[in-house]
């Protein structure tokens, strides 16, 4: 093994080890602030929020919202998609709504999303094709609006927003959400977009009741 290989191995080992050191500091700090913190944490979870976000490593849900451990049930995937045939996200929604009784579901996208940008590029993306097609379908739905935007960045940002809105609509289409909202008036579905340039979250002001009313002619699952 060359000296360079040894250096790489040492770097990787040390870089990995720091996570355990950070974990110890975090655990010690929590205990200092609240001696019963982990006792409460181990007792179970009752989060108010289900967070459906992008897998992008720069957008940790808790860090950008100030939520603490136990306050958000989190699901992340490329471009924050909610696809009815994706058993992962469907299982997450089912568990969060029916068992955890979350009060809010947040679909959070972000400007500069690589998945959305890839979907705007008409070329073969291999294994990503079936996943990206869901974003391309959003583009198709809003093709006239998007093509009328001459500035490429603004068009890109608008597709990010429209994608979030469509995923909110997909959340509302689910039986779990429809039944719970009819019975309890929650969860409330929100569409947000995070911006890297200022670190702020933009609320797209999803009108849950109107969106539910609009889709129920075709997607009503509560009768």
N, CA and C of each residue as an Amber inpcrd file, in Angstrom:
protein
   669
   0.8520000  -1.1940000   0.0000000   0.0000000   0.0000000   0.0000000
   0.8870000   1.2430000   0.0000000   0.6190000   2.1810000  -0.8870000
   1.4480000   3.3740000  -1.0100000   1.1980000   4.3260000   0.1530000
   2.1090000   5.2970000   0.2880000   1.9530000   6.3030000   1.3500000
   0.6720000   7.1030000   1.1410000   0.3620000   7.3710000  -0.1210000
  -0.8690000   8.1080000  -0.4240000  -2.1070000   7.3200000   0.0010000
  -2.0630000   5.9950000  -0.2250000  -3.1880000   5.1460000   0.1930000
  -3.3500000   5.1750000   1.7040000  -2.2170000   5.1630000   2.4350000
  -2.2670000   5.2430000   3.8960000  -2.8900000   6.5650000   4.3410000
  -2.5340000   7.6390000   3.6460000  -3.0710000   8.9610000   3.9980000
  -4.5810000   9.0050000   3.7720000  -5.0180000   8.4250000   2.6680000
  -6.4500000   8.3980000   2.3730000  -7.1910000   7.5750000   3.4250000
  -6.6310000   6.4310000   3.7590000  -7.2580000   5.5550000   4.7600000
  -7.3440000   6.2520000   6.1130000  -6.2810000   6.9480000   6.4880000
  -6.2610000   7.6660000   7.7620000  -7.3110000   8.7730000   7.7750000
  -7.3970000   9.4960000   6.6600000  -8.3730000  10.5760000   6.5610000
  -9.7990000  10.0380000   6.6930000 -10.0980000   8.9500000   5.9840000
 -11.4370000   8.3790000   6.0300000 -11.7830000   7.8820000   7.4300000
 -10.8110000   7.2580000   8.0890000 -11.0350000   6.7440000   9.4380000
 -11.3050000   7.8880000  10.4200000 -10.4760000   8.9300000  10.3350000
 -10.6370000  10.0650000  11.2410000 -11.9300000  10.8280000  10.9510000
 -12.2580000  10.9560000   9.6670000 -13.4800000  11.6540000   9.2820000
 -14.7100000  10.9110000   9.7900000 -14.6460000   9.5960000   9.7700000
 -15.7390000   8.7660000  10.2680000 -15.8200000   8.8340000  11.7880000
 -14.6800000   8.8050000  12.4530000 -14.6340000   8.8000000  13.9080000
 -15.2430000  10.0580000  14.5170000 -15.1340000  11.1760000  13.8050000
 -15.6380000  12.4310000  14.3600000 -17.1460000  12.3930000  14.5880000
 -17.8550000  11.5250000  13.8480000 -19.2940000  11.4090000  14.0550000
 -19.6050000  10.8500000  15.4350000 -18.8080000   9.9020000  15.8810000
 -19.0060000   9.3390000  17.2140000 -18.6540000  10.3670000  18.2900000
 -17.6260000  11.1550000  18.0220000 -17.2480000  12.2030000  18.9680000
 -18.3470000  13.2630000  19.0490000 -18.8960000  13.6190000  17.8980000
 -19.9950000  14.5800000  17.8840000 -21.2230000  14.0310000  18.6080000
 -21.4790000  12.7340000  18.4140000 -22.6100000  12.1020000  19.0760000
 -22.4720000  12.1560000  20.5950000 -21.2750000  11.8930000  21.0850000
 -21.0360000  11.9400000  22.5360000 -21.2590000  13.3520000  23.0720000
 -20.7600000  14.3450000  22.3500000 -20.9450000  15.7390000  22.7790000
 -22.4280000  16.0920000  22.8140000 -23.1470000  15.6540000  21.7620000
 -24.5840000  15.9340000  21.6980000 -25.3290000  15.2810000  22.8570000
 -25.0290000  13.9930000  23.1090000 -25.7060000  13.2740000  24.1880000
 -25.3870000  13.9010000  25.5430000 -24.1370000  14.2640000  25.7700000
 -23.7490000  14.8900000  27.0410000 -24.4450000  16.2320000  27.2260000
 -24.5580000  16.9820000  26.1430000 -25.2050000  18.2920000  26.2200000
 -26.6880000  18.1620000  26.5130000 -27.3300000  17.1700000  25.8970000
 -28.7590000  16.9580000  26.1640000 -28.9890000  16.5980000  27.6330000
 -28.1330000  15.7330000  28.1670000 -28.2690000  15.3260000  29.5690000
 -28.0200000  16.4910000  30.5110000 -27.1240000  17.3560000  30.1430000
 -26.8240000  18.5310000  30.9790000 -28.0460000  19.4500000  31.0270000
 -28.7050000  19.5940000  29.8860000 -29.8790000  20.4630000  29.8150000
 -31.1050000  19.8290000  30.4580000 -31.2270000  18.5030000  30.3030000
 -32.3950000  17.7970000  30.8340000 -31.9920000  16.3630000  31.1880000
 -31.8040000  16.0600000  32.4580000 -31.3780000  14.7160000  32.8730000
 -32.3350000  13.6050000  32.4360000 -33.6070000  13.9660000  32.1650000
 -34.5940000  12.9580000  31.7640000 -34.8210000  12.9280000  30.2510000
 -33.9700000  13.6230000  29.4870000 -34.1790000  13.7500000  28.0460000
 -34.3090000  12.4000000  27.3630000 -33.3650000  11.5030000  27.6040000
 -33.3820000  10.2200000  26.9010000 -34.4350000   9.2680000  27.4700000
 -34.8150000   9.4830000  28.7030000 -35.9070000   8.6940000  29.2750000
 -37.2060000   9.0160000  28.5240000 -37.4290000  10.3090000  28.2890000
 -38.6190000  10.7150000  27.5310000 -38.5190000  10.2630000  26.0730000
 -37.3250000  10.3480000  25.5040000 -37.1260000   9.9700000  24.1110000
 -37.4150000   8.4830000  23.9010000 -36.9980000   7.6690000  24.8720000
 -37.1780000   6.2200000  24.7700000 -38.6270000   5.7950000  25.0010000
 -39.4170000   6.6740000  25.6120000 -40.7950000   6.3210000  25.9500000
 -41.6900000   6.2270000  24.7190000 -41.2830000   6.8410000  23.5980000
 -42.0900000   6.7940000  22.3850000 -42.1050000   8.1410000  21.6900000
 -42.7290000   8.1600000  20.5120000 -42.7680000   9.3980000  19.7420000
 -44.2010000   9.8290000  19.4780000 -44.4040000  11.1330000  19.4760000
 -45.7050000  11.6990000  19.1090000 -45.4700000  13.0040000  18.3650000
 -44.8420000  12.9260000  17.1900000 -44.5170000  14.1330000  16.4400000
 -45.7590000  14.8320000  15.8990000 -45.6790000  16.1410000  15.8240000
 -46.7560000  16.9430000  15.2400000 -46.6470000  16.9860000  13.7200000
 -45.4340000  16.7730000  13.2150000 -45.1640000  16.9800000  11.7950000
 -44.6920000  15.7150000  11.0890000 -45.1870000  15.5460000   9.8600000
 -44.5650000  14.6340000   8.9070000 -43.8830000  15.5250000   7.8870000
 -42.5820000  15.3130000   7.6960000 -41.7840000  16.1070000   6.7580000
 -41.4220000  15.2300000   5.5750000 -41.8430000  15.6300000   4.3780000
 -41.4620000  14.9400000   3.1500000 -40.5630000  15.8940000   2.3790000
 -39.2790000  15.5850000   2.3410000 -38.3240000  16.5030000   1.7460000
 -37.4260000  15.8340000   0.7340000 -36.5320000  16.6270000   0.1880000
 -35.5590000  16.1240000  -0.7740000 -34.3790000  15.5010000  -0.0310000
 -33.7470000  14.5360000  -0.6740000 -32.5870000  13.8630000  -0.0690000
 -31.3390000  14.7360000  -0.0490000 -31.3830000  15.8940000  -0.6750000
 -30.2270000  16.7930000  -0.7230000 -29.6440000  16.9800000   0.6810000
 -28.3390000  16.7590000   0.8120000 -27.6800000  16.7630000   2.1260000
 -27.6300000  18.1350000   2.7800000 -27.9640000  19.1840000   2.0300000
 -27.8600000  20.5440000   2.5640000 -29.1250000  21.0280000   3.2540000
 -30.1480000  20.1670000   3.3490000 -31.4330000  20.6220000   3.8850000
 -31.9310000  19.7050000   4.9990000 -31.2600000  19.7020000   6.1500000
 -31.7430000  18.8850000   7.2740000 -32.9820000  19.5140000   7.8960000
 -34.0640000  18.7730000   7.9480000 -35.3590000  19.3130000   8.3780000
 -35.2880000  19.9850000   9.7460000 -34.6990000  19.2890000  10.7240000
 -34.6740000  19.8270000  12.0880000 -33.8360000  21.1010000  12.1730000
 -32.6980000  21.1110000  11.4750000 -31.7830000  22.2480000  11.5770000
 -32.4030000  23.5250000  11.0150000 -33.1300000  23.4360000   9.9030000
 -33.6410000  24.6580000   9.2780000 -34.9620000  25.1230000   9.8810000
 -35.5910000  24.2890000  10.7050000 -36.8710000  24.6710000  11.3170000
 -36.7860000  24.8300000  12.8300000 -35.6900000  24.3710000  13.4290000
 -35.5780000  24.4420000  14.8850000 -36.3270000  23.3420000  15.6100000
 -36.8170000  22.3560000  14.8690000 -37.4960000  21.2250000  15.5090000
 -36.4770000  20.3660000  16.2530000 -36.9390000  19.7420000  17.3210000
 -36.0750000  18.9120000  18.1390000 -36.3690000  17.4330000  17.9090000
 -35.5250000  16.5840000  18.4730000 -35.7280000  15.1340000  18.3600000
 -37.1260000  14.7710000  18.8530000 -37.8460000  14.0010000  18.0450000
 -39.1850000  13.5720000  18.4250000 -40.3000000  14.4630000  17.9090000
 -39.9560000  15.5840000  17.2550000 -40.9830000  16.5290000  16.8180000
 -41.3450000  16.4000000  15.3440000 -40.5500000  15.6370000  14.5890000
 -40.8570000  15.4750000  13.1570000 -40.5600000  14.0460000  12.7190000
 -41.5020000  13.4670000  12.0060000 -41.3310000  12.1730000  11.3580000
 -40.8770000  12.4940000   9.9420000 -39.7200000  12.0060000   9.5300000
 -39.0780000  12.5090000   8.3140000 -38.9380000  11.4410000   7.2320000
 -39.3390000  11.8260000   6.0160000 -39.1110000  10.9870000   4.8360000
 -38.4610000  11.8630000   3.7780000 -37.4060000  11.3440000   3.1400000
 -36.7160000  12.1130000   2.1120000 -36.4350000  11.2330000   0.8950000
 -36.5580000  11.8230000  -0.2720000 -36.1930000  11.1300000  -1.5070000
 -35.7780000  12.1810000  -2.5460000 -35.3370000  11.7450000  -3.7000000
 -34.9110000  12.6800000  -4.7330000 -36.1010000  13.5070000  -5.2180000
 -35.9990000  14.8270000  -5.0220000 -37.0050000  15.7980000  -5.4840000
 -38.3220000  15.7150000  -4.7330000 -38.2830000  15.2090000  -3.5030000
 -39.4470000  15.2060000  -2.6040000 -40.7520000  14.7620000  -3.2960000
 -40.6920000  13.5880000  -3.9290000 -41.8460000  13.0970000  -4.6800000
 -42.7650000  12.2340000  -3.8100000 -44.0580000  12.3280000  -4.1050000
 -45.0640000  11.4830000  -3.4560000 -45.7620000  10.7230000  -4.5680000
 -45.3500000   9.4650000  -4.7540000 -45.8080000   8.6410000  -5.8700000
 -46.6390000   7.4850000  -5.3200000 -47.8140000   7.2950000  -5.8710000
 -48.7480000   6.3140000  -5.3070000 -48.2210000   4.8840000  -5.3640000
 -47.3070000   4.6010000  -6.2990000 -46.7590000   3.2460000  -6.4140000
 -45.4730000   3.0580000  -5.6010000 -45.0400000   4.1110000  -4.9180000
 -43.8490000   4.0340000  -4.0790000 -44.2850000   3.6060000  -2.6810000
 -44.1160000   2.3310000  -2.3630000 -44.5780000   1.8010000  -1.0780000
 -43.8470000   2.4230000   0.0970000 -42.6600000   2.9510000  -0.1420000
 -41.9180000   3.5940000   0.9310000 -42.6640000   4.8260000   1.4260000
 -42.8990000   5.7780000   0.5400000 -43.5660000   7.0080000   0.9650000
 -45.0130000   6.7440000   1.3800000 -45.6910000   5.8000000   0.7150000
 -47.0670000   5.4810000   1.1020000 -47.1300000   4.8870000   2.5120000
 -46.1350000   4.0640000   2.8460000 -46.0840000   3.4780000   4.1820000
 -45.7980000   4.5440000   5.2340000 -44.9320000   5.4820000   4.8830000
 -44.6140000   6.5760000   5.7990000 -45.8610000   7.4170000   6.0820000
 -46.5910000   7.7670000   5.0360000 -47.8100000   8.5640000   5.2180000
 -48.8270000   7.7970000   6.0490000 -49.0010000   6.5220000   5.7370000
 -49.9510000   5.6940000   6.4850000 -49.6190000   5.6630000   7.9680000
 -48.3620000   5.4020000   8.2810000 -47.9600000   5.2920000   9.6870000
 -48.0680000   6.6420000  10.3880000 -47.6340000   7.6950000   9.7070000
 -47.6550000   9.0250000  10.3220000 -49.0790000   9.4890000  10.6120000
 -49.9930000   9.2080000   9.6900000 -51.3640000   9.6980000   9.8360000
 -52.1940000   8.7980000  10.7450000 -52.1580000   7.5040000  10.5010000
 -53.0450000   6.5980000  11.2310000 -52.5340000   6.2300000  12.6250000
 -51.2330000   6.1890000  12.7990000 -50.6900000   5.7350000  14.0800000
 -50.0680000   6.8630000  14.9090000 -49.3200000   7.7400000  14.2520000
 -48.7070000   8.8450000  14.9940000 -49.6410000  10.0410000  15.1200000
 -50.6890000  10.0810000  14.3060000 -51.6860000  11.1570000  14.3550000
 -51.0560000  12.5390000  14.1500000 -50.1770000  12.6610000  13.1650000
 -49.5420000  13.9530000  12.9190000 -50.6000000  14.9950000  12.5590000
 -50.3230000  16.2230000  12.9310000 -51.2710000  17.3210000  12.6820000
 -50.9420000  18.0860000  11.4020000 -49.6990000  17.9930000  10.9690000
 -49.2620000  18.7080000   9.7700000 -48.4200000  17.7860000   8.8950000
 -48.5870000  17.9190000   7.5790000 -47.6910000  17.2600000   6.6270000
 -47.0610000  18.3480000   5.7670000 -45.7440000  18.4210000   5.8050000
 -45.0180000  19.4250000   5.0390000 -44.2910000  18.7420000   3.8890000
 -44.5720000  19.1900000   2.6700000 -43.7650000  18.7960000   1.5140000
 -42.8230000  19.9640000   1.2560000 -41.5350000  19.7330000   1.4310000
 -40.5610000  20.8190000   1.2960000 -39.5790000  20.5310000   0.1640000
 -39.6470000  21.3390000  -0.8780000 -38.6680000  21.2750000  -1.9480000
 -37.6110000  22.3380000  -1.7330000 -36.7680000  22.5330000  -2.7200000
 -35.7560000  23.5800000  -2.6020000 -35.3530000  24.0780000  -3.9770000
 -35.0980000  25.3690000  -4.0330000 -34.5890000  25.9500000  -5.2720000
 -33.2150000  25.3580000  -5.5540000 -32.8960000  25.1760000  -6.8250000
 -31.6280000  24.5530000  -7.1820000 -31.6570000  23.0390000  -7.0660000
 -32.8540000  22.4410000  -7.1200000 -32.9860000  20.9890000  -6.9600000
 -32.4150000  20.2510000  -8.1780000 -31.4550000  19.3770000  -7.9370000
 -30.8250000  18.6230000  -9.0220000 -31.7930000  17.6980000  -9.7250000
 -32.7250000  17.1090000  -8.9740000 -33.6980000  16.2180000  -9.5840000
 -34.6060000  16.9540000 -10.5510000 -35.0390000  18.1470000 -10.1570000
 -35.8970000  18.9490000 -11.0270000 -35.1240000  19.4010000 -12.2580000
 -33.8910000  19.7930000 -12.0700000 -33.0780000  20.2360000 -13.2050000
 -32.8500000  19.0840000 -14.1820000 -32.5880000  17.8870000 -13.6490000
 -32.3920000  16.7220000 -14.5140000 -33.6550000  16.4250000 -15.3170000
 -34.8020000  16.6050000 -14.6820000 -36.0710000  16.3380000 -15.3630000
 -36.3350000  17.3540000 -16.4660000 -35.7420000  18.5290000 -16.3640000
 -35.9170000  19.5600000 -17.3900000 -35.0260000  19.3050000 -18.6000000
 -34.1310000  18.3330000 -18.4620000 -33.1990000  18.0170000 -19.5450000
 -33.7180000  16.8190000 -20.3270000 -34.1150000  16.9980000 -21.5850000
 -34.6950000  15.8910000 -22.3630000 -33.6340000  14.9120000 -22.8540000
 -33.1580000  14.0750000 -21.9430000 -32.1960000  13.0590000 -22.3470000
 -32.3030000  11.8440000 -21.4420000 -31.7460000  10.7500000 -21.8880000
 -31.8100000   9.4900000 -21.1560000 -30.9710000   9.5740000 -19.8890000
 -31.6160000   9.3520000 -18.7290000 -30.9260000   9.3880000 -17.4450000
 -30.7850000   7.9940000 -16.8450000 -30.9740000   6.9630000 -17.6690000
 -30.7810000   5.5970000 -17.1990000 -31.7670000   5.2040000 -16.1170000
 -31.2530000   4.7050000 -15.0060000 -32.0780000   4.2170000 -13.9000000
 -33.0000000   5.2990000 -13.3360000 -32.6040000   6.5600000 -13.4820000
 -33.4060000   7.6610000 -12.9470000 -34.6460000   7.9600000 -13.7920000
 -34.7030000   7.4210000 -15.0130000 -35.7980000   7.7750000 -15.9240000
 -37.1940000   7.6180000 -15.3150000 -37.5370000   6.4500000 -14.7330000
 -38.8950000   6.3050000 -14.2100000 -39.2040000   7.2570000 -13.0660000
 -38.1770000   7.5920000 -12.2710000 -38.3860000   8.5140000 -11.1490000
 -38.5790000   9.9350000 -11.6680000 -37.7040000  10.3570000 -12.5720000
 -37.7530000  11.7170000 -13.0960000 -38.9870000  11.9520000 -13.9550000
 -39.5560000  10.8860000 -14.4790000 -40.7440000  11.0570000 -15.3170000
 -41.8720000  11.7160000 -14.5420000 -41.9080000  11.4900000 -13.2360000
 -42.9560000  12.1100000 -12.4130000 -42.8140000  13.6280000 -12.3880000
 -41.5760000  14.1270000 -12.4300000 -41.3600000  15.5740000 -12.4860000
 -41.6370000  16.0710000 -13.8950000 -41.2490000  15.2810000 -14.8890000
 -41.5340000  15.6720000 -16.2790000 -43.0390000  15.7510000 -16.5240000
 -43.7900000  14.8970000 -15.8380000 -45.2470000  14.9590000 -15.9450000
 -45.7730000  16.2730000 -15.3860000 -45.1390000  16.7760000 -14.3250000
 -45.5210000  18.0770000 -13.7750000 -45.2510000  19.1650000 -14.8130000
 -44.0890000  19.0750000 -15.4650000 -43.7690000  20.0360000 -16.5240000
 -44.8380000  19.9890000 -17.6200000 -45.2370000  18.7760000 -17.9960000
 -46.2540000  18.6300000 -19.0530000 -47.5730000  19.2940000 -18.6430000
 -47.9600000  19.1590000 -17.3880000 -49.2090000  19.7510000 -16.9100000
 -49.1890000  21.2760000 -16.9780000 -48.0040000  21.8420000 -16.7620000
 -47.8800000  23.3050000 -16.7010000 -46.9760000  23.8240000 -17.8240000
 -46.9800000  23.1110000 -18.9320000 -46.0620000  23.4160000 -20.0260000
 -46.2120000  24.8430000 -20.5390000 -47.4380000  25.3000000 -20.7610000
 -47.6480000  26.6460000 -21.2960000 -47.1300000  27.7120000 -20.3430000
 -47.4520000  27.5660000 -19.0690000 -46.9820000  28.5430000 -18.0760000
 -45.4580000  28.5690000 -18.0150000 -44.8440000  27.4020000 -17.9740000
 -43.3930000  27.3300000 -17.8420000 -42.6780000  27.8200000 -19.0940000
 -43.1710000  27.4460000 -20.2570000 -42.5190000  27.8580000 -21.4990000
 -42.6420000  29.3550000 -21.7470000 -43.6230000  29.9700000 -21.0880000
 -43.7890000  31.4180000 -21.2360000 -42.7770000  32.2030000 -20.4050000
 -42.0740000  31.5250000 -19.5070000 -41.0590000  32.1770000 -18.6750000
 -39.7310000  32.1390000 -19.4280000 -39.2710000  33.2790000 -19.8920000
 -38.0670000  33.3210000 -20.7230000 -36.7910000  33.0730000 -19.9380000
 -36.7200000  33.6070000 -18.7310000 -35.5220000  33.4330000 -17.9150000
 -35.4220000  31.9870000 -17.4460000 -34.3360000  31.3050000 -17.7720000
 -34.2010000  29.8770000 -17.4670000 -34.2330000  29.5950000 -15.9720000
 -33.5580000  30.4240000 -15.1830000 -33.5270000  30.2030000 -13.7290000
 -34.9210000  30.3650000 -13.1300000 -35.6500000  31.3850000 -13.5860000
 -36.9990000  31.5990000 -13.0660000 -37.9230000  30.4500000 -13.4690000
 -37.7250000  29.9300000 -14.6820000 -38.5240000  28.7840000 -15.1270000
 -38.2260000  27.5590000 -14.2550000 -36.9630000  27.3700000 -13.9780000
 -36.4860000  26.2730000 -13.1310000 -37.0720000  26.3970000 -11.7280000
 -37.0080000  27.6070000 -11.1600000 -37.5480000  27.8390000  -9.8090000
 -39.0570000  27.5990000  -9.7810000 -39.7190000  28.0160000 -10.8440000
 -41.1780000  27.8330000 -10.8820000 -41.5400000  26.3630000 -10.9520000
 -40.7730000  25.5650000 -11.6930000 -41.0490000  24.1290000 -11.7400000
 -40.8320000  23.4990000 -10.3660000 -39.8360000  23.9760000  -9.6280000
 -39.6350000  23.4990000  -8.2540000 -40.9060000  23.7320000  -7.4370000
 -41.4700000  24.9350000  -7.5400000 -42.6850000  25.2690000  -6.7890000
 -43.8720000  24.4270000  -7.2420000 -44.0390000  24.3080000  -8.5500000
 -45.1650000  23.5250000  -9.0750000 -45.0340000  22.0550000  -8.7020000
 -43.8130000  21.5540000  -8.6720000 -43.5970000  20.1690000  -8.2620000
 -44.0250000  19.9690000  -6.8050000 -43.6790000  20.9140000  -5.9480000
 -44.1020000  20.8200000  -4.5430000 -45.6280000  20.8190000  -4.4530000
 -46.2670000  21.7060000  -5.2000000 -47.7300000  21.7800000  -5.1630000
 -48.3660000  20.4720000  -5.6280000 -47.8030000  19.8720000  -6.6720000
 -48.3520000  18.6020000  -7.1660000 -48.1470000  17.4770000  -6.1570000
 -47.0290000  17.5020000  -5.4520000 -46.8030000  16.4690000  -4.4370000
 -47.7450000  16.6560000  -3.2430000 -48.0620000  17.9020000  -2.9270000
 -49.0770000  18.1540000  -1.8970000 -50.4150000  17.5700000  -2.3330000
 -50.7180000  17.7750000  -3.6050000 -51.9670000  17.2210000  -4.1550000
 -51.9450000  15.6940000  -4.0680000 -50.8120000  15.0910000  -4.3420000
 -50.7010000  13.6330000  -4.2490000 -50.8740000  13.1470000  -2.8120000
 -50.3810000  13.9120000  -1.8470000 -50.5900000  13.5630000  -0.4400000
 -52.0830000  13.5800000  -0.1220000 -52.7590000  14.6060000  -0.5840000
 -54.1860000  14.7690000  -0.2990000 -55.0260000  13.6950000  -0.9870000
 -54.5350000  13.1500000  -2.0730000 -55.2570000  12.0840000  -2.7730000
 -55.3090000  10.7850000  -1.9780000 -54.4260000  10.6210000  -0.9910000
 -54.3510000   9.3440000  -0.2810000 -55.5560000   9.1460000   0.6430000
 -55.9730000   7.8940000   0.7880000 -57.1070000   7.5770000   1.6590000
 -56.7990000   7.9300000   3.1110000 -55.5710000   7.7040000   3.5430000
 -55.2020000   7.9890000   4.9370000 -55.4700000   9.4430000   5.2910000
 -55.0270000  10.3460000   4.4230000 -55.1990000  11.7730000   4.6870000
 -56.6700000  12.1690000   4.5800000 -57.3720000  11.6570000   3.5730000
 -58.7800000  12.0290000   3.3990000 -59.6350000  11.5790000   4.5790000
 -59.4460000  10.3570000   5.0300000 -60.2300000   9.8520000   6.1700000
 -59.9220000  10.6410000   7.4450000 -58.6530000  10.8780000   7.6870000
 -58.2730000  11.5850000   8.9000000 -58.7900000  13.0170000   8.8910000
 -58.7010000  13.6820000   7.7400000 -59.1520000  15.0700000   7.6800000
 -60.6670000  15.1490000   7.8600000 -61.3870000  14.1900000   7.2850000
 -62.8490000  14.1960000   7.4420000 -63.2420000  13.9880000   8.8990000
 -62.5230000  13.1280000   9.5870000 -62.8570000  12.8060000  10.9770000
 -62.3080000  13.8130000  11.9800000 -61.0740000  14.2870000  11.7540000
 -60.3820000  15.0900000  12.7720000 -60.0760000  16.5270000  12.3730000
 -60.2360000  16.8410000  11.0700000 -59.8350000  18.1450000  10.5130000
 -58.3290000  18.3060000  10.4700000 -57.6220000  17.2530000  10.5530000
 -56.1700000  17.2370000  10.3540000 -55.8020000  15.8690000   9.7840000
 -54.6200000  15.7560000   9.1410000 -53.5160000  16.7130000   9.0700000
 -53.7600000  17.8090000   8.0320000 -53.1150000  18.9460000   8.2740000
 -53.0970000  20.0310000   7.3160000 -51.8520000  19.8600000   6.4480000
 -52.0130000  19.9780000   5.1400000 -50.8990000  19.7950000   4.2020000
 -50.3320000  21.1550000   3.8080000 -49.0050000  21.2600000   3.8580000
 -48.3110000  22.5020000   3.5410000 -47.2780000  22.2640000   2.4400000
 -47.0850000  23.2580000   1.5910000 -46.0390000  23.2090000   0.5670000
 -45.0270000  24.3090000   0.8030000 -43.7780000  23.9460000   1.0060000
 -42.7160000  24.9090000   1.2950000 -41.5700000  24.7300000   0.3030000
 -40.7900000  25.7970000   0.1370000 -39.5690000  25.7220000  -0.6710000
 -38.4410000  26.4200000   0.0850000 -37.3210000  25.7310000   0.2230000
 -36.1480000  26.2740000   0.9010000 -35.2180000  26.9230000  -0.1160000
 -34.6470000  28.0760000   0.2450000 -33.7220000  28.7650000  -0.6370000
 -32.3160000  28.7840000  -0.0780000 -31.3360000  28.3640000  -0.8670000
 -29.9500000  28.3420000  -0.4100000 -29.3650000  29.7480000  -0.2780000
 -29.8600000  30.6800000  -1.0670000 -29.2540000  32.0040000  -1.0960000
 -29.4430000  32.7790000   0.1960000 -30.5580000  32.5350000   0.8850000
 -30.8000000  33.2630000   2.1410000 -31.1830000  32.3470000   3.3010000
 -31.3100000  31.0380000   3.0340000 -31.6470000  30.1030000   4.1060000
 -33.0940000  30.1770000   4.5580000 -33.9150000  30.9050000   3.8310000
 -35.3120000  31.0840000   4.2310000 -36.2260000  30.0650000   3.5640000
 -37.3290000  29.7790000   4.2600000 -38.3670000  28.9010000   3.7190000
 -39.5040000  29.7620000   3.1830000 -39.9380000  29.4690000   1.9570000
 -41.0880000  30.1510000   1.3570000 -42.3070000  29.2610000   1.4790000
 -43.3770000  29.8040000   2.0390000 -44.6350000  29.0780000   2.1620000
 -45.4490000  29.3060000   0.8920000 -45.7820000  28.2430000   0.1810000
 -46.5570000  28.3550000  -1.0540000 -48.0580000  28.4940000  -0.7870000
 -48.4140000  28.5210000   0.5000000 -49.8050000  28.7750000   0.9170000
 -50.8030000  27.8150000   0.2750000 -50.5510000  26.5410000   0.4650000
 -51.4760000  25.5180000  -0.0260000 -52.8260000  25.6690000   0.6700000
 -53.8750000  25.7590000  -0.1160000 -55.2330000  25.8200000   0.4350000
 -55.7440000  24.3830000   0.5210000 -55.5540000  23.7830000   1.6680000
 -55.8700000  22.3600000   1.8530000 -57.3360000  22.0470000   1.5210000
 -58.2510000  22.8380000   2.0520000 -59.6730000  22.5540000   1.8370000
 -60.0490000  22.6690000   0.3680000 -59.5490000  23.7020000  -0.2870000
 -59.8730000  23.8780000  -1.7070000 -59.2650000  22.7660000  -2.5460000
 -58.0070000  22.4370000  -2.2560000 -57.3500000  21.3860000  -3.0210000
 -58.0680000  20.0570000  -2.8250000 -58.4800000  19.7670000  -1.6000000
 -59.2250000  18.5340000  -1.3240000 -60.5450000  18.5350000  -2.0710000
 -61.2420000  19.6580000  -2.0270000 -62.5180000  19.7470000  -2.7340000
 -62.3560000  19.5700000  -4.2270000 -61.2860000  20.1260000  -4.7830000
 -61.0580000  20.0410000  -6.2250000 -60.7760000  18.6130000  -6.6950000
 -60.0770000  17.8420000  -5.8610000 -59.6850000  16.5010000  -6.3140000
 -60.7270000  15.4280000  -6.0080000 -61.6720000  15.7320000  -5.1110000
 -62.5480000  14.6610000  -4.6380000 -63.5840000  14.2010000  -5.6620000
 -63.8120000  14.9820000  -6.7150000 -64.7110000  14.4850000  -7.7600000
 -64.1860000  13.1810000  -8.3340000 -62.8560000  13.0920000  -8.4370000
 -62.2430000  11.8990000  -9.0170000 -61.5710000  11.0250000  -7.9600000
 -60.9780000  11.6540000  -6.9460000 -60.1500000  10.9150000  -6.0020000
 -60.7660000  10.7580000  -4.6180000 -62.0590000  10.9990000  -4.4840000
 -62.7000000  10.8590000  -3.1770000 -62.6920000   9.4050000  -2.7280000
 -62.0480000   9.1390000  -1.5880000 -61.9310000   7.7550000  -1.0870000
 -62.6440000   7.5820000   0.2540000 -63.4850000   8.5410000   0.6470000
 -64.0870000   8.4770000   1.9780000 -65.5200000   7.9810000   1.9450000
 -66.1240000   7.8220000   0.7760000 -67.5230000   7.3370000   0.7060000
 -67.5850000   5.8160000   0.8320000
